[in-house]
Amino acid sequence: MNELRYDEGVCAKCETIDCLMKCQYMDFDLDSAMKERDHILQGEDSRVLTDCVTCYACEEYCPYGNHPFYQIVERQEEKEAWPVPLPITHQQLRMMASRGEISPQKVQSPVVNMCAFNMLQGSIRGKLFEGASTFGGNHVFCNIMWLHFAKNSVIRERLPTVIDNIVNYYLKDSGVDEFICFHDECYGTYTQLAPAFGIDVSFRPIHLFEYITHRLDELKDQIHPLDVKVAYQRPCSSRLIPETQHWVDAIFERIGAERVEREYDRENALCCGGVLQLQQNEELVEDIQKKNLDDMEAAGAKYCVFNCQFCFFSLSEAVTERGITPVLMSDLCQIALGD
């Protein structure tokens, strides 16, 4: 059921092993990368399974779109090579499960899917989201986070129900077939992960940045250019959907924000460290956060801009201690609009 659309033959013929050679958290030469690739293909133990920090980046690095990261997670689960201690995983599984009755709700465009982040409803305000309606809760949680826990089985189990909940409790009776993804991982789930696992999606997800870009064009006469330097903290989910990243620069250009040039940005972006804390890899958390924050500070960034709420919660305190203001992209745009 919902088998991963992965072709072992593509990986077996690959001569560059970009998925491992470009990894920022494991070191390989080409020979060792090929050996570990072969171990994974043959269902054998591999240090990749135990050392992978589940940053998603190899999904972007693969030139063939063959889903190497999802295959690594498949093997981790098969081998019980758990990246996060099982007591933490079991706690998270309980915490993020759907609970209680679901109340149907009529929505009208533009519709914003808050995923599990209903506590951020206050961000859907002002001219940027004028007239918007929202829905959210664990019953519509995209569940992509289980990639970090080597639990593809949970995604297979829960995601089809989530899709049905969205359609049956919000969209169908409202005559709506699309919504804006407030959570970056939702867009990655519905446009990239679901097709990779053969899970049907019966609505059109809209990336938040696509919506914001078009909305800023409509409101261009009301924008007050910010004239600030910003660093962008790229979320792991954007590795699944690199085609969305041009909107980051488009938005910054429209609101008069300068995206600083720095080492750990774009394809070379570093994880926020939040998942590594769940993995109890504190030494690596400290190392990559220091590199990331040193980089932002040296580049002269005054704001650190996020599109992942978990990244925001994980890094905002450390960013603030460096004298840099953490802000969600949508909130930064609202500042430019005077809201």
Buried (B, 14 or more C-beta within 10 A) or exposed (E): EBEBEBEEEBBEEBEBBBBBBBBBBBEBEEEBBBBBBEBBBEEEEBBBBEBBBBBBBBBBBBEEEBBBBBBBBBBBBEBEBBBBEEEBBEEBBEEBEBEEEBEEEEBEBBBBBBBBBEEBEEBBBBBBBEEBBBBBBBBBBBBBBBBBBBBBEBBBBBBBEBBEBBBEBBBBEBEBEEBBBBBBBBBBBBBBBBEBBEBEBEBEBBBBBBBBBEBBEEBEEEBEEBEBBBBBBBBBBBBBBBEBBEBBBBBBBBBEBBBBEBBBBBEEBBBBBBBBBBBEBEEBBEBBBEBBBBBBBEBEBBBBBBBBBBBBBBBBEBBEEEEBBBBBBBBBBBBBBEB
